[in-house]
Amino acid sequence: MPRKGKNYTDRLRGPVGDCELCGRTKPLTEHHLIPRAVHRKSYFQKHFTKDEMTHRRISICRPCHKGIHRLIPDEKELARDYNTKDALLADERIRRHVDWVAKQK
């Protein structure tokens, strides 16, 4: 197995900052609000520009990121129904998860 390189863990962790969902100061990851897996689907090419698809992101902590993908595993559903920060937070399941994460250390 090839070595992952000295910067591998830095890339996984990302820069430290405030999570846009829970507000905690933690290492951040980029969440594509329109997942890259659907960028080539015709529905999304008709409804979003290439720039929107590639640049519509939020910086969130790893627990929030994992929670989103665990609670809404379907990439098409994420892209279609949860492509803004407000839409994510409007979902009760996501809201409860974010509230729980915010209480953690």
C-alpha positions as YAML, in Angstrom:
chain: A
units: angstrom
residues:
- id: 1
  name: MET
  ca: [0.00, 0.00, 0.00]
- id: 2
  name: PRO
  ca: [1.46, 3.41, -0.92]
- id: 3
  name: ARG
  ca: [2.28, 5.87, 1.82]
- id: 4
  name: LYS
  ca: [-0.23, 8.61, 2.27]
- id: 5
  name: GLY
  ca: [2.36, 11.36, 2.77]
- id: 6
  name: LYS
  ca: [3.13, 13.67, 5.64]
- id: 7
  name: ASN
  ca: [0.28, 16.08, 4.86]
- id: 8
  name: TYR
  ca: [-2.42, 13.39, 4.69]
- id: 9
  name: THR
  ca: [-3.71, 13.96, 8.23]
- id: 10
  name: ASP
  ca: [-3.58, 17.75, 7.74]
- id: 11
  name: ARG
  ca: [-5.78, 17.39, 4.65]
- id: 12
  name: LEU
  ca: [-8.22, 15.21, 6.59]
- id: 13
  name: ARG
  ca: [-8.43, 17.62, 9.48]
- id: 14
  name: GLY
  ca: [-8.45, 20.88, 7.57]
- id: 15
  name: PRO
  ca: [-7.99, 24.33, 9.04]
- id: 16
  name: VAL
  ca: [-9.30, 25.14, 12.51]
- id: 17
  name: GLY
  ca: [-12.24, 27.53, 12.57]
- id: 18
  name: ASP
  ca: [-15.87, 27.93, 13.61]
- id: 19
  name: CYS
  ca: [-18.27, 25.30, 12.28]
- id: 20
  name: GLU
  ca: [-21.05, 26.97, 10.27]
- id: 21
  name: LEU
  ca: [-23.65, 24.63, 11.78]
- id: 22
  name: CYS
  ca: [-22.81, 24.05, 15.44]
- id: 23
  name: GLY
  ca: [-20.51, 27.04, 16.02]
- id: 24
  name: ARG
  ca: [-17.73, 25.05, 17.73]
- id: 25
  name: THR
  ca: [-14.10, 25.93, 17.02]
- id: 26
  name: LYS
  ca: [-12.71, 22.71, 15.54]
- id: 27
  name: PRO
  ca: [-10.82, 21.44, 12.48]
- id: 28
  name: LEU
  ca: [-13.14, 21.99, 9.53]
- id: 29
  name: THR
  ca: [-14.11, 20.03, 6.45]
- id: 30
  name: GLU
  ca: [-15.78, 21.35, 3.30]
- id: 31
  name: HIS
  ca: [-19.31, 20.06, 2.71]
- id: 32
  name: HIS
  ca: [-20.45, 20.38, -0.90]
- id: 33
  name: LEU
  ca: [-24.10, 21.42, -0.66]
- id: 34
  name: ILE
  ca: [-24.50, 19.93, -4.14]
- id: 35
  name: PRO
  ca: [-22.46, 16.71, -3.86]
- id: 36
  name: ARG
  ca: [-19.87, 16.19, -6.57]
- id: 37
  name: ALA
  ca: [-21.35, 12.77, -7.36]
- id: 38
  name: VAL
  ca: [-24.40, 14.43, -8.97]
- id: 39
  name: HIS
  ca: [-22.68, 17.21, -10.94]
- id: 40
  name: ARG
  ca: [-22.92, 15.22, -14.18]
- id: 41
  name: LYS
  ca: [-26.62, 14.34, -13.81]
- id: 42
  name: SER
  ca: [-28.80, 16.23, -16.30]
- id: 43
  name: TYR
  ca: [-31.32, 17.40, -13.67]
- id: 44
  name: PHE
  ca: [-28.62, 19.26, -11.76]
- id: 45
  name: GLN
  ca: [-26.96, 20.63, -14.91]
- id: 46
  name: LYS
  ca: [-30.33, 22.13, -15.88]
- id: 47
  name: HIS
  ca: [-31.08, 23.63, -12.46]
- id: 48
  name: PHE
  ca: [-27.64, 24.86, -11.33]
- id: 49
  name: THR
  ca: [-24.71, 26.51, -13.04]
- id: 50
  name: LYS
  ca: [-21.34, 24.79, -12.98]
- id: 51
  name: ASP
  ca: [-20.10, 27.58, -10.70]
- id: 52
  name: GLU
  ca: [-22.98, 27.01, -8.24]
- id: 53
  name: MET
  ca: [-22.33, 23.29, -8.14]
- id: 54
  name: THR
  ca: [-18.61, 23.64, -7.47]
- id: 55
  name: HIS
  ca: [-18.65, 26.62, -5.11]
- id: 56
  name: ARG
  ca: [-21.77, 26.05, -3.01]
- id: 57
  name: ARG
  ca: [-20.07, 24.74, 0.14]
- id: 58
  name: ILE
  ca: [-20.00, 25.24, 3.87]
- id: 59
  name: SER
  ca: [-17.15, 24.70, 6.33]
- id: 60
  name: ILE
  ca: [-18.26, 22.34, 9.07]
- id: 61
  name: CYS
  ca: [-16.70, 20.14, 11.74]
- id: 62
  name: ARG
  ca: [-16.30, 16.40, 11.20]
- id: 63
  name: PRO
  ca: [-19.18, 15.36, 13.57]
- id: 64
  name: CYS
  ca: [-21.64, 17.66, 11.76]
- id: 65
  name: HIS
  ca: [-20.40, 16.41, 8.38]
- id: 66
  name: LYS
  ca: [-20.74, 12.77, 9.37]
- id: 67
  name: GLY
  ca: [-24.19, 13.44, 10.80]
- id: 68
  name: ILE
  ca: [-25.46, 14.98, 7.56]
- id: 69
  name: HIS
  ca: [-24.33, 12.00, 5.47]
- id: 70
  name: ARG
  ca: [-25.56, 9.48, 8.05]
- id: 71
  name: LEU
  ca: [-29.01, 11.06, 8.33]
- id: 72
  name: ILE
  ca: [-29.41, 11.78, 4.60]
- id: 73
  name: PRO
  ca: [-27.30, 9.18, 2.76]
- id: 74
  name: ASP
  ca: [-28.85, 9.75, -0.69]
- id: 75
  name: GLU
  ca: [-26.64, 12.21, -2.61]
- id: 76
  name: LYS
  ca: [-29.44, 13.16, -5.02]
- id: 77
  name: GLU
  ca: [-31.77, 13.99, -2.13]
- id: 78
  name: LEU
  ca: [-29.03, 16.08, -0.49]
- id: 79
  name: ALA
  ca: [-28.44, 18.00, -3.72]
- id: 80
  name: ARG
  ca: [-32.11, 18.47, -4.57]
- id: 81
  name: ASP
  ca: [-33.62, 19.24, -1.15]
- id: 82
  name: TYR
  ca: [-30.75, 20.37, 1.09]
- id: 83
  name: ASN
  ca: [-28.57, 22.56, -1.13]
- id: 84
  name: THR
  ca: [-28.46, 25.53, 1.25]
- id: 85
  name: LYS
  ca: [-27.39, 25.89, 4.86]
- id: 86
  name: ASP
  ca: [-30.91, 27.05, 5.79]
- id: 87
  name: ALA
  ca: [-32.47, 23.99, 4.13]
- id: 88
  name: LEU
  ca: [-30.16, 21.70, 6.11]
- id: 89
  name: LEU
  ca: [-31.02, 23.42, 9.39]
- id: 90
  name: ALA
  ca: [-34.75, 23.33, 8.58]
- id: 91
  name: ASP
  ca: [-34.67, 19.52, 8.70]
- id: 92
  name: GLU
  ca: [-35.58, 18.38, 12.22]
- id: 93
  name: ARG
  ca: [-33.17, 15.43, 12.18]
- id: 94
  name: ILE
  ca: [-30.22, 17.63, 11.21]
- id: 95
  name: ARG
  ca: [-31.25, 20.35, 13.66]
- id: 96
  name: ARG
  ca: [-31.37, 17.85, 16.55]
- id: 97
  name: HIS
  ca: [-27.99, 16.43, 15.58]
- id: 98
  name: VAL
  ca: [-26.40, 19.89, 15.32]
- id: 99
  name: ASP
  ca: [-27.85, 20.87, 18.70]
- id: 100
  name: TRP
  ca: [-26.37, 17.70, 20.21]
- id: 101
  name: VAL
  ca: [-22.96, 18.31, 18.61]
- id: 102
  name: ALA
  ca: [-22.94, 21.91, 19.88]
- id: 103
  name: LYS
  ca: [-23.17, 20.58, 23.47]
- id: 104
  name: GLN
  ca: [-20.08, 18.38, 23.05]
- id: 105
  name: LYS
  ca: [-16.59, 19.56, 24.00]
...
